[in-house]
Amino acid sequence: MIARINRRETIVFLASAAAAWPLAARAQQRAMPLIGFLHNGGSEASQYYLPGFHIGLSEAGFVEGRNVAIEYRWARNQNKRLR
């Protein structure tokens, strides 16, 4: 027996499939990892640490902007800002 599908059911089916398509495509994309760099001092004081930090990341296969994102935060010697 062949089920008859009316026009309204066809439109609803096509609309739901079209709405789900971007969700399926988005689920397949890998999110870029995010690393937080937190330092008690200011950005000037952390310039000593940043080259080694980036070298360590590259040795682990990570390059900022290519396959990892980094957010930098400085407390400027105000420990309450570390939270």
HUKATA-V727412 format. One line per field, one symbol per residue. ss: DSSP state (H for helix, E for strand, L for the rest). phi: phi as a letter, one per 30 degrees, with the letter a starting at -180 (. if undefined). burial: 1 if it has 24 or more other ideal C-beta (glycine too) atoms within 12 Angstrom, else 0. Layout:
ss=???
phi=???
burial=???
//
This chain:
ss=LLLLLLHHHHHHHHHHHHHHHHHHHHHHLLLLEEEEEEELLLLLLLHHHHHHHHHHHHHLLLLELLLEEEEEEELLLLHHHHL
phi=.cdccdddddddddddddddeddddddddddddcccccbddcddddddddedddddddddjcbeicbacbccbbdhicedddd
burial=00000000000000000000000000000000000010100000000000001000000000000001000000000000000
//
